[in-house]
């Protein structure tokens, strides 16, 4: 294997990881609605005072805070904001599959949210509940088929060069991928013309 290729591949991987980490930080700062499952006194979470909250209270919080409360079983994400559940992923897939030539609007942080949800589910090693493992498998399978379905459409958009109006339909990771693919395809086409 060419040393030059290996160096470029390593640099690309480092840059890609940095971009994905940036998306993850943006996701953690994004706010979503959650509903408290019990009363929670005022507390300090990551050096920020939050609360007090009442059982049943709907609050808009950044995802980092929701994750902290969720890990303690104190909140559920509002159903209209929970796009990383198995049921929501199935709905997104059915919409996408039902329109083979159109890109459906996806939540901006769908992949980051789903990845973090999987880590949370996998991190609970104390649960012997088979439904938890089944849930992990279902989410992994749904993301896999969604990625393959969306990827084919993104490649077609990158080849056609018509990406500006369709970017609004894409998650952040997809927009980044489209930009990279479009650049590579355009550069390759220009090189062939020389």
C-alpha positions as CSV (number, residue, x, y, z in Angstrom):
1,X,0.0,0.0,0.0
2,X,1.3,3.5,-0.9
3,X,2.7,5.4,2.1
4,X,1.2,8.7,0.8
5,X,-2.2,7.1,0.6
6,X,-1.9,5.9,4.2
7,X,-0.9,9.3,5.5
8,X,-3.8,11.0,3.7
9,X,-6.2,8.3,5.0
10,X,-5.0,8.9,8.5
11,X,-5.3,12.7,8.2
12,X,-8.9,12.3,6.8
13,X,-9.8,10.0,9.7
14,X,-8.5,12.6,12.2
15,X,-10.4,15.4,10.5
16,X,-13.6,13.3,10.3
17,X,-13.4,12.5,14.0
18,X,-12.9,16.2,14.9
19,X,-16.0,17.1,12.8
20,X,-18.1,14.4,14.4
21,X,-17.0,15.5,17.9
22,X,-18.1,19.1,17.0
23,X,-21.5,17.8,16.0
24,X,-21.7,15.9,19.3
25,X,-20.9,19.1,21.2
26,X,-23.6,21.0,19.3
27,X,-26.1,18.3,20.0
28,X,-25.3,18.4,23.8
29,X,-26.0,22.1,23.8
30,X,-29.2,21.8,21.7
31,X,-32.4,22.1,23.9
32,X,-35.3,19.7,23.8
33,X,-38.4,19.3,25.9
34,X,-38.5,16.8,28.7
35,X,-41.0,15.8,31.3
36,X,-40.1,15.1,34.9
37,X,-41.2,11.8,36.3
38,X,-40.9,12.9,40.0
39,X,-40.2,16.0,42.0
40,X,-36.6,17.1,41.8
41,X,-35.1,19.7,44.2
42,X,-32.8,22.4,42.9
43,X,-29.4,20.8,42.2
44,X,-26.1,21.6,40.6
45,X,-25.4,19.6,37.4
46,X,-22.1,20.3,35.7
47,X,-21.6,23.5,37.7
48,X,-25.1,24.9,36.7
49,X,-28.0,25.3,39.0
50,X,-31.1,23.5,37.7
51,X,-34.6,23.2,39.3
52,X,-36.5,22.7,41.4
53,X,-38.8,20.7,39.1
54,X,-42.2,19.2,39.8
55,X,-43.5,15.8,38.7
56,X,-45.2,16.1,35.3
57,X,-43.5,19.5,34.6
58,X,-42.5,20.0,31.0
59,X,-39.2,21.8,30.7
60,X,-36.8,22.7,27.8
61,X,-33.3,21.8,28.7
62,X,-30.0,21.2,26.9
63,X,-29.3,17.6,26.0
64,X,-26.4,17.3,28.4
65,X,-28.7,18.1,31.3
66,X,-31.4,15.7,30.0
67,X,-28.8,12.9,29.8
68,X,-27.8,13.6,33.4
69,X,-31.4,13.5,34.7
70,X,-32.3,10.6,32.4
71,X,-29.4,8.5,33.8
72,X,-31.1,8.8,37.2
73,X,-34.5,7.9,35.8
74,X,-35.9,11.4,36.5
75,X,-37.1,12.5,33.1
76,X,-38.4,11.3,29.8
77,X,-37.9,13.2,26.6
78,X,-41.1,14.7,25.3
79,X,-42.5,12.4,22.6
80,X,-42.4,15.1,19.9
81,X,-38.7,15.7,20.6
82,X,-37.6,12.0,20.9
83,X,-36.4,11.2,17.4
84,X,-33.9,8.5,18.4
85,X,-36.4,6.0,19.7
86,X,-36.9,2.7,17.8
87,X,-40.5,3.7,16.9
88,X,-39.4,7.1,15.5
89,X,-36.5,5.6,13.6
90,X,-39.0,3.1,12.0
91,X,-41.3,6.0,11.0
92,X,-38.3,7.9,9.5
93,X,-37.3,4.8,7.6
94,X,-40.8,4.1,6.3
95,X,-41.1,7.7,5.1
96,X,-37.7,7.5,3.4
97,X,-38.4,4.1,1.8
98,X,-41.8,5.3,0.6
99,X,-40.2,8.1,-1.4
100,X,-37.3,6.4,-3.2
101,X,-36.4,9.5,-5.2
102,X,-36.9,12.2,-2.6
103,X,-34.9,12.9,0.5
104,X,-37.2,13.2,3.6
105,X,-36.5,15.9,6.2
106,X,-34.4,14.4,9.0
107,X,-33.7,15.8,12.5
108,X,-30.4,17.7,12.4
109,X,-28.8,15.5,15.1
110,X,-30.5,12.2,14.4
111,X,-27.2,10.2,14.2
112,X,-25.5,11.8,17.2
113,X,-28.6,11.4,19.3
114,X,-29.0,7.8,18.3
115,X,-25.3,7.1,18.9
116,X,-25.5,8.6,22.4
117,X,-28.8,6.7,23.1
118,X,-27.0,3.4,22.1
119,X,-24.1,4.2,24.4
120,X,-26.5,4.9,27.3
121,X,-28.4,1.6,26.7
122,X,-25.1,-0.4,26.4
123,X,-23.6,1.3,29.4
124,X,-26.2,-0.2,31.7
125,X,-24.5,-3.6,32.3
126,X,-26.6,-4.3,35.4
127,X,-29.8,-4.9,33.4
128,X,-30.4,-8.5,32.5
129,X,-33.7,-7.5,30.8
130,X,-33.7,-9.1,27.3
131,X,-35.9,-6.3,26.1
132,X,-33.0,-3.9,26.6
133,X,-30.7,-6.0,24.4
134,X,-33.5,-6.3,21.9
135,X,-33.9,-2.6,21.9
136,X,-30.2,-2.1,21.2
137,X,-30.3,-4.5,18.3
138,X,-33.4,-2.8,16.9
139,X,-31.9,0.6,17.0
140,X,-28.6,-0.7,15.4
141,X,-30.6,-2.4,12.6
142,X,-32.8,0.7,11.9
143,X,-29.8,3.0,11.8
144,X,-28.0,0.6,9.4
145,X,-30.9,0.5,6.9
146,X,-31.5,4.2,7.2
147,X,-27.9,5.0,6.5
148,X,-27.8,2.7,3.4
149,X,-31.1,4.2,2.1
150,X,-30.0,7.8,2.7
151,X,-26.4,7.2,1.4
152,X,-27.6,6.2,-2.0
153,X,-29.6,9.4,-2.3
154,X,-26.8,11.6,-1.0
155,X,-24.4,10.1,-3.5
156,X,-26.9,10.9,-6.3
157,X,-27.2,14.5,-5.1
158,X,-23.4,14.9,-4.9
159,X,-23.1,13.6,-8.5
160,X,-25.7,15.9,-9.8
161,X,-24.3,19.0,-8.0
162,X,-27.8,20.1,-6.9
163,X,-27.2,20.1,-3.2
164,X,-28.3,23.5,-2.0
165,X,-32.0,23.0,-1.7
166,X,-31.7,19.4,-0.4
167,X,-29.3,20.3,2.4
168,X,-32.3,21.5,4.5
169,X,-33.6,17.9,4.5
170,X,-30.3,16.4,5.9
171,X,-28.8,15.8,9.3
172,X,-25.6,17.6,10.0
173,X,-23.4,14.5,9.3
174,X,-25.2,14.1,6.0
175,X,-24.5,17.7,5.0
176,X,-20.9,17.3,5.8
177,X,-20.7,14.1,3.8
178,X,-22.5,15.7,0.9
179,X,-20.0,18.6,0.9
180,X,-17.0,16.2,0.9
181,X,-18.4,14.0,-1.8
182,X,-19.3,17.0,-4.0
183,X,-15.8,18.4,-3.6
184,X,-14.2,15.0,-4.5
185,X,-16.4,14.4,-7.5
186,X,-16.0,18.0,-8.8
187,X,-12.2,17.8,-8.3
188,X,-12.0,14.4,-10.0
189,X,-14.1,15.6,-13.0
190,X,-11.9,18.7,-13.4
191,X,-8.7,16.6,-13.3
192,X,-10.1,14.3,-16.0
193,X,-10.7,17.3,-18.2
194,X,-7.1,18.5,-18.0
